[in-house]
Amino acid sequence: MVLIIFSINIVYVTFFTVRMIMTLKGFRYLAALVSMVEVVIYIVGLGLVLDNLDQIQNLIAYAIGYGSGVVIGSKIEEKMALGYITVNVISNDESDYLPRKLREQGYGVTDWDANGRDGGRQAMQILTPRKMELKLYKTIQEIDPKAFIIAYEPKTIHGGFWVKQVKRGRLFK
């Protein structure tokens, strides 16, 4: 019974975590489908625990399964890499070499001259699918190991050539 409760809760909370992330990223219909499976699993697992409240090991299994499900769910979402990421890069190299190389690889790059504490800099804003995030970091580090990088997830994306390329499925091919 303990193993069943533990397993059910891992599955339930994994679905719960993935559903919440999908909802936050705007995949509401897919999140609704996931939630239908999630609630059935939840009711079965909770029913088993409530029917056996006199056995503390069931409650402990439920709690450990819950925590494990959060970790597994977040790892799954990390692998799914839903959505996009915006990366701001500041380079000491004022030439257009880094932005040009990134554009050649399909990244949407807007660049401009900037001023830092120690003089001129090249600033860039890059939009990419999260699936390409680590590859982008690696590319930047190979070209400019001292580049300053800040990344965040945009809530809304509208306009520009890059959005049209994504909708046509032509990005990174």
C-alpha contacts under 8 A as a table, 3 or more apart, distances in Angstrom:
res1	aa1	res2	aa2	distance
1	M	4	I	5.11
1	M	5	I	6.20
1	M	58	N	7.33
2	V	5	I	5.26
2	V	6	F	6.07
2	V	57	Q	6.62
2	V	58	N	5.26
2	V	61	A	5.83
3	L	6	F	5.03
3	L	7	S	6.03
3	L	61	A	7.30
4	I	7	S	5.16
4	I	8	I	6.02
5	I	8	I	5.19
5	I	9	N	6.13
5	I	45	G	5.88
5	I	48	L	6.97
5	I	49	V	7.19
5	I	58	N	6.75
5	I	61	A	6.24
5	I	62	Y	5.89
5	I	65	G	7.64
6	F	9	N	5.35
6	F	10	I	6.32
6	F	61	A	4.82
6	F	62	Y	5.40
6	F	64	I	6.92
6	F	65	G	4.61
6	F	66	Y	7.89
7	S	10	I	5.15
7	S	11	V	6.33
7	S	65	G	6.51
8	I	11	V	5.22
8	I	12	Y	6.06
8	I	41	I	6.66
8	I	42	Y	7.71
8	I	44	V	7.97
8	I	45	G	5.72
8	I	65	G	7.61
9	N	12	Y	4.90
9	N	13	V	5.94
9	N	41	I	7.88
9	N	42	Y	7.26
9	N	45	G	6.38
9	N	62	Y	6.08
9	N	65	G	4.92
9	N	66	Y	5.47
9	N	69	G	6.84
10	I	13	V	5.43
10	I	14	T	5.96
10	I	65	G	4.69
10	I	66	Y	5.74
10	I	67	G	7.76
10	I	68	S	5.91
10	I	69	G	4.09
10	I	70	V	7.83
10	I	72	I	7.85
11	V	14	T	5.14
11	V	15	F	6.25
11	V	41	I	7.55
11	V	69	G	6.40
12	Y	15	F	5.26
12	Y	16	F	6.12
12	Y	38	E	5.50
12	Y	39	V	7.74
12	Y	41	I	5.65
12	Y	42	Y	5.74
12	Y	66	Y	7.98
12	Y	69	G	7.16
13	V	16	F	4.67
13	V	17	T	5.96
13	V	38	E	7.93
13	V	65	G	7.97
13	V	66	Y	5.83
13	V	69	G	4.61
13	V	70	V	5.91
13	V	73	G	7.06
14	T	17	T	5.23
14	T	18	V	6.21
14	T	69	G	4.56
14	T	70	V	5.90
14	T	71	V	7.83
14	T	72	I	5.97
14	T	73	G	4.04
14	T	74	S	7.67
15	F	18	V	5.22
15	F	19	R	5.93
15	F	34	V	6.60
15	F	35	S	7.32
15	F	37	V	7.91
15	F	38	E	5.67
15	F	73	G	6.70
16	F	19	R	5.12
16	F	20	M	6.17
16	F	35	S	7.13
16	F	38	E	6.40
16	F	73	G	7.68
17	T	20	M	5.23
17	T	21	I	6.33
17	T	69	G	7.81
17	T	70	V	6.16
17	T	73	G	5.21
17	T	74	S	6.55
18	V	21	I	5.23
18	V	22	M	6.10
18	V	31	A	7.99
18	V	73	G	5.60
18	V	74	S	6.94
18	V	76	I	7.40
18	V	77	E	6.04
19	R	22	M	5.04
19	R	23	T	6.09
19	R	31	A	4.88
19	R	32	A	7.69
19	R	34	V	6.10
19	R	35	S	6.48
20	M	23	T	5.08
20	M	24	L	6.24
20	M	31	A	7.41
21	I	24	L	5.08
21	I	25	K	6.18
21	I	77	E	7.45
22	M	25	K	5.10
22	M	26	G	6.26
22	M	27	F	5.07
22	M	28	R	6.73
22	M	30	L	7.47
22	M	31	A	5.66
22	M	82	L	7.80
23	T	26	G	5.24
23	T	27	F	5.46
23	T	28	R	5.11
23	T	31	A	5.82
24	L	27	F	7.58
25	K	82	L	7.35
25	K	83	G	6.65
25	K	155	K	7.93
27	F	30	L	5.64
27	F	31	A	6.03
28	R	31	A	4.89
28	R	32	A	6.07
29	Y	32	A	5.00
29	Y	33	L	6.49
30	L	33	L	5.17
30	L	34	V	6.34
31	A	34	V	5.05
31	A	35	S	6.08
32	A	35	S	5.03
32	A	36	M	6.48
33	L	36	M	5.35
33	L	37	V	6.97
34	V	37	V	5.45
34	V	38	E	6.13
35	S	38	E	4.71
35	S	39	V	6.03
36	M	39	V	5.52
36	M	40	V	6.71
37	V	40	V	5.45
37	V	41	I	6.45
38	E	41	I	5.27
38	E	42	Y	6.10
39	V	42	Y	4.88
39	V	43	I	6.15
40	V	43	I	5.32
40	V	44	V	6.36
41	I	44	V	5.28
41	I	45	G	6.17
42	Y	45	G	5.22
42	Y	46	L	5.94
43	I	46	L	5.21
43	I	47	G	5.85
44	V	47	G	5.15
44	V	48	L	6.37
45	G	48	L	5.24
45	G	49	V	6.49
46	L	49	V	5.11
46	L	50	L	6.07
47	G	50	L	5.13
47	G	51	D	6.00
48	L	51	D	5.25
48	L	52	N	6.42
49	V	52	N	5.22
49	V	53	L	5.91
49	V	58	N	6.12
49	V	59	L	6.52
49	V	62	Y	7.48
50	L	53	L	5.22
52	N	55	Q	5.83
52	N	58	N	7.19
53	L	56	I	6.88
53	L	58	N	7.38
53	L	59	L	7.20
55	Q	58	N	5.78
55	Q	59	L	7.24
56	I	59	L	5.20
56	I	60	I	6.29
57	Q	60	I	4.97
57	Q	61	A	6.02
58	N	61	A	5.01
58	N	62	Y	6.12
59	L	62	Y	5.00
59	L	63	A	6.28
60	I	63	A	5.10
60	I	64	I	6.12
61	A	64	I	5.19
61	A	65	G	5.86
62	Y	65	G	5.14
62	Y	66	Y	6.11
63	A	66	Y	5.05
63	A	67	G	6.43
64	I	67	G	5.24
64	I	68	S	6.13
65	G	68	S	5.05
65	G	69	G	5.97
66	Y	69	G	5.11
66	Y	70	V	6.53
67	G	70	V	5.31
67	G	71	V	6.70
68	S	71	V	5.27
68	S	72	I	6.21
69	G	72	I	5.06
69	G	73	G	5.79
70	V	73	G	5.16
70	V	74	S	6.15
71	V	74	S	5.34
71	V	75	K	6.25
72	I	75	K	5.07
72	I	76	I	6.19
73	G	76	I	5.11
73	G	77	E	6.26
74	S	77	E	5.07
74	S	78	E	6.09
75	K	78	E	4.97
75	K	79	K	6.36
76	I	79	K	5.12
76	I	80	M	6.19
77	E	80	M	4.86
77	E	81	A	6.06
77	E	82	L	7.32
78	E	81	A	5.12
78	E	82	L	7.98
80	M	131	K	7.71
81	A	129	P	7.89
81	A	130	R	5.20
81	A	131	K	5.28
82	L	129	P	7.70
82	L	130	R	6.37
82	L	131	K	7.50
83	G	129	P	6.00
83	G	130	R	5.95
83	G	153	E	7.94
84	Y	127	L	6.96
84	Y	128	T	5.58
84	Y	129	P	4.17
84	Y	130	R	4.92
84	Y	153	E	6.24
84	Y	154	P	6.94
85	I	127	L	5.87
85	I	128	T	5.54
85	I	129	P	6.08
85	I	130	R	5.59
85	I	133	E	7.23
85	I	151	A	6.69
85	I	152	Y	5.73
85	I	153	E	4.57
85	I	154	P	6.34
86	T	125	Q	6.83
86	T	126	I	5.56
86	T	127	L	4.58
86	T	128	T	6.55
86	T	151	A	5.63
86	T	152	Y	5.41
86	T	153	E	5.88
86	T	154	P	6.41
87	V	124	M	7.99
87	V	125	Q	5.74
87	V	126	I	5.04
87	V	127	L	6.41
87	V	149	I	6.77
87	V	150	I	5.68
87	V	151	A	4.27
87	V	152	Y	6.53
88	N	123	A	7.29
88	N	124	M	5.62
88	N	125	Q	4.58
88	N	126	I	6.33
88	N	149	I	5.73
88	N	150	I	5.13
88	N	151	A	6.17
89	V	123	A	5.73
89	V	124	M	5.08
89	V	125	Q	6.44
89	V	126	I	7.91
89	V	147	A	6.49
89	V	148	F	5.56
89	V	149	I	4.63
89	V	150	I	6.55
90	I	121	R	6.51
90	I	122	Q	5.71
90	I	123	A	4.49
90	I	124	M	6.41
90	I	147	A	5.74
90	I	148	F	5.06
90	I	149	I	6.63
91	S	94	E	7.04
91	S	121	R	5.64
91	S	122	Q	5.09
91	S	123	A	6.38
91	S	144	D	7.15
91	S	146	K	7.20
91	S	147	A	4.76
91	S	148	F	6.49
92	N	120	G	7.09
92	N	121	R	4.89
92	N	122	Q	6.42
92	N	146	K	7.68
92	N	147	A	7.05
93	D	121	R	6.36
93	D	122	Q	6.27
94	E	113	D	7.19
94	E	120	G	6.67
94	E	121	R	5.28
94	E	122	Q	4.80
95	S	98	L	7.60
95	S	122	Q	7.19
96	D	99	P	5.57
96	D	100	R	5.96
96	D	122	Q	7.84
97	Y	100	R	5.22
97	Y	101	K	6.14
98	L	101	K	5.21
98	L	102	L	6.21
98	L	140	I	7.47
98	L	143	I	6.74
98	L	144	D	7.75
99	P	102	L	5.13
99	P	103	R	6.13
99	P	109	V	6.35
99	P	110	T	7.84
99	P	111	D	6.85
99	P	124	M	7.26
100	R	103	R	5.13
100	R	104	E	6.23
101	K	104	E	5.08
101	K	105	Q	6.55
102	L	105	Q	5.17
102	L	106	G	6.66
102	L	107	Y	5.60
102	L	108	G	7.88
102	L	109	V	7.18
102	L	139	T	7.93
103	R	106	G	5.07
103	R	107	Y	5.00
103	R	108	G	6.27
103	R	109	V	6.34
104	E	107	Y	7.43
105	Q	172	F	7.03
106	G	171	L	6.28
106	G	172	F	5.50
107	Y	126	I	6.68
107	Y	127	L	6.73
107	Y	128	T	6.35
107	Y	172	F	7.96
108	G	126	I	5.52
108	G	127	L	5.53
108	G	128	T	7.11
108	G	162	W	5.83
109	V	124	M	6.42
109	V	125	Q	5.70
109	V	126	I	4.62
109	V	127	L	6.95
110	T	124	M	5.51
110	T	125	Q	5.23
110	T	126	I	6.57
111	D	122	Q	6.98
111	D	123	A	5.53
111	D	124	M	4.19
111	D	125	Q	6.38
112	W	122	Q	6.07
112	W	123	A	5.39
112	W	124	M	6.48
113	D	120	G	7.14
113	D	121	R	6.04
113	D	122	Q	4.97
113	D	123	A	6.08
114	A	120	G	5.88
114	A	121	R	4.94
114	A	122	Q	5.74
114	A	123	A	5.94
115	N	118	D	7.87
115	N	119	G	5.52
115	N	120	G	4.57
115	N	121	R	5.53
116	G	119	G	5.14
116	G	120	G	6.05
116	G	121	R	6.36
128	T	132	M	6.37
128	T	133	E	6.74
129	P	132	M	5.52
129	P	133	E	6.76
130	R	133	E	4.94
131	K	134	L	7.57
132	M	135	K	5.37
132	M	136	L	6.17
133	E	136	L	5.15
133	E	137	Y	6.40
134	L	137	Y	5.10
134	L	138	K	6.19
135	K	138	K	5.09
135	K	139	T	6.16
136	L	139	T	5.12
136	L	140	I	6.20
137	Y	140	I	5.16
137	Y	141	Q	6.08
138	K	141	Q	5.12
138	K	142	E	6.11
139	T	142	E	5.16
139	T	143	I	6.35
140	I	143	I	5.29
140	I	144	D	5.79
140	I	145	P	7.17
140	I	147	A	7.32
141	Q	144	D	5.07
141	Q	145	P	4.32
141	Q	146	K	7.32
141	Q	147	A	6.97
142	E	145	P	6.02
144	D	147	A	5.46
154	P	157	I	6.98
157	I	163	V	7.57
158	H	163	V	6.95
159	G	162	W	7.83
159	G	163	V	6.12
159	G	164	K	7.57
160	G	163	V	5.84
160	G	164	K	7.00
161	F	164	K	5.29
161	F	165	Q	6.37
162	W	165	Q	5.06
162	W	166	V	6.32
163	V	166	V	5.14
163	V	167	K	6.29
164	K	167	K	5.18
164	K	168	R	6.26
165	Q	168	R	5.15
165	Q	169	G	6.19
165	Q	170	R	5.32
165	Q	171	L	5.77
166	V	169	G	5.02
166	V	170	R	6.14
166	V	171	L	5.63
167	K	170	R	7.83
170	R	173	K	6.07
